[in-house]
C-alpha cells in the first residue's frame, strides 16, 4: 500500500505537500502562545493534530508533515515532561499522522486513485528550540557535537516510529544541515533537507543555496530531496534555479503565504504581492519544482489552490520556463 517518493513523483508528476500545522491548529482553537508552540498540542489536545492531518488529506496532499518541528526532548523536559514522556510525545506525532492517514484512506483515499500519503517527520533546527526566531538567522552555536547530541535521539525516535522520510526543515545554515544529514545517514533513514532563505540566492545564515545543494549532493546516498520552506513566495522561483544549478535531486518547495514574521511579538503581518498562492504554485512547477506545498500562515484553501495549479500545469503539457 505504501508508495515511495519516486513512485508518487512518477505518477503525479508534482507531489503536493500539506500546509501549516500552526495556522490550522489555531483555526481549531489551539493556543500556541508558549515556548513549545505546536508541540504543546501533542500533549494537551492530540485530537486536533489528528484533525489537521485529516483535513489536509481531504484538501489534496500527497504527503504531510508531523507535528514535531518544535517537539524536542530538552524543550519538552523544560516544560515539565520527564524524558520518557518527552520521547513518547515525539513518537506520538508520527502515530497521530498515521491514524489520520488510515482514516482518510479507508473513507475515501483507497477509491480515489490518489497515492497513499507519505509521512514526513518534521525536524526543526536548533534555533526552533530556542523559540526566539533564530531559525531565521542561524545566530547560535554550530558546535558539531552539541548539535549532533541535540538532534540524534529525536531523529532516531521519528525514524523508528515509522515515518517514511525525515524532513530536516527550516535550516538556516549548511553546517547544521550537514550534521543532521550525517545523523540520518547513520540511522539508515531516507531524508529531505529544506532551507529557510532571506532572498533568492542565500539561506538565512547567508550561505549560498547553490553551494548547499552541491555539498549535500556528494556522499549522501539517502538524501531523497532538497528544497526551500518558510520563505517569501516571491523568492522561490529564483531559489529553485539556484538549487537546480547545484544538484540533480528532486526539489521541493513550501513557502509561507506571503506574511512577514516578527519574532519579538510572534505575529505575522500581511503583505500584498498581487498573486494568489495557486498562481505562485504554478510558477514553481514551471520552474522545475517536483513538490509544492505551504508553510507558515497557509491552510487547506492554499493547498487546494496548489492541487488546482497542478491540474492546470499537467493539462498545459507541463511547460518549463528558462531560469
C-alpha positions, -999 to +999 in steps of 0.1 A: +000+000+000+028+025+008+041+043-022+077+055-024+086+091-031+098+081-065+065+063-073+045+093-063+066+116-084+063+092-113+025+090-110+016+125-100+044+144-117+044+170-089+039+159-053+016+181-032+028+189+004+005+199+031+003+234+047+010+250+081+003+229+112+003+260+134-023+280+114-046+250+111-043+243+149-051+279+158-081+278+135-093+248+156-089+268+188-055+258+200-034+283+220+002+282+207+015+312+226+042+292+245+077+281+240+066+246+228+044+261+201+027+233+181+044+207+203+022+217+232-008+204+214+007+169+211+003+167+249-028+187+256-051+183+225-037+155+203-071+150+186-066+184+170-033+173+154-051+143+140-078+165+126-053+188+109-037+159+091-071+145+081-082+179+067-051+183+046-055+148+031-090+158+021-076+190+006-054+170-017-020+164-002+002+135-013+024+138+018+022+155+052+045+168+079+042+155+115+037+179+144+073+175+156+090+206+144+094+221+179+090+188+198+124+183+212+135+163+243+151+193+261+122+216+252+096+192+265+115+185+296+119+222+303+081+224+301+077+197+328+078+164+310+100+135+321+125+123+295+103+092+289+072+114+284+091+137+260+101+107+239+065+094+239+052+127+227+077+128+198+067+093+188+031+103+192+035+129+164+040+100+139+012+079+154-013+107+150-003+112+114-007+075+106-041+074+124-054+103+103-039+089+072-055+055+077-089+071+085-088+091+053-075+062+032-103+039+044-130+065+040-121+079+005-084+076-004-083+039-014-110+045-040-099+079-052-069+069-073-047+090-052-014+076-037-012+066+000+004+097+015+040+098+027+047+106+064+074+133+066+088+136+101+092+174+107+126+182+123+133+218+131+167+234+136+183+241+170+170+277+166+134+264+168+141+250+203+154+284+214+120+299+205+134+333+197+132+334+159+168+324+154+159+297+129+155+327+106+191+339+113+212+309+123+227+331+150+235+303+175+263+279+183+271+254+154+293+232+175+292+198+159+289+176+190+263+199+206+241+198+175+246+161+170+236+153+206+206+177+203+192+161+170+202+125+173+176+110+197+146+128+182+156+118+147+160+082+159+126+082+176+109+096+145+126+071+122+117+041+145+081+053+148+076+046+111+079+079+093+087+075+056+112+104+053+129+126+079+122+161+068+150+183+082+134+216+076+137+254+080+175+250+081+192+284+082+228+271+077+246+245+057+267+234+087+237+223+108+221+207+077+252+186+072+252+174+108+216+164+105+223+146+072+252+128+089+228+115+116+202+104+090+228+085+071+240+068+103+204+058+111+199+044+076+169+067+071+157+084+039+156+122+044+149+155+028+166+188+037+149+221+033+164+256+039+149+289+051+161+317+029+164+355+031+165+362-006+166+345-039+201+330-035+210+327+001+199+309+032+190+329+063+226+324+075+239+338+042+251+305+028+248+301-010+219+279-018+237+266-049+267+256-028+244+240-002+229+218-030+264+210-043+277+200-008+247+178+001+247+161-033+280+145-025+283+113-004+247+115+009+230+084-007+199+085+014+191+122+006+159+120-015+150+156-020+163+191-013+143+223-011+131+255+005+105+264+031+094+292+054+105+317+029+087+345+010+069+332-020+084+357-044+119+343-038+111+307-047+114+306-085+150+321-082+158+296-054+146+267-075+170+278-102+199+280-077+192+245-063+190+230-098+224+245-107+238+226-077+220+192-078+201+167-099+180+157-068+142+164-068+134+199-055+105+205-030+093+240-020+067+251+005+069+288+012+049+310+035+018+326+022+034+360+020+032+374+055+062+388+074+071+373+108+081+394+138+100+372+163+095+397+191+057+398+190+055+364+174+029+377+149+026+378+112+019+410+091+001+406+058+016+420+026+001+425-008+020+406-036-005+407-063-006+369-068-026+343-051-009+311-038-021+289-066-006+313-092+027+312-073+025+273-072+021+272-110+052+293-115+071+269-091+061+239-112+071+256-144+105+264-128+110+227-121+097+221-086+090+184-080+069+190-049+049+221-038+030+230-006+028+257+020+045+267+053+035+294+078+001+310+075-011+286+048-041+264+053-063+239+034-075+266+010-039+272-001-033+235-006-065+232-027-051+260-048-018+240-052-038+210-063-057+231-089-024+245-101-011+210-107-041+201-128-036+232-149+002+225-152-004+189-164-032+200-187-009+226-202+017+199-210+040+206-181+056+237-195+091+247-184+104+282-180+140+292-187+157+303-154 
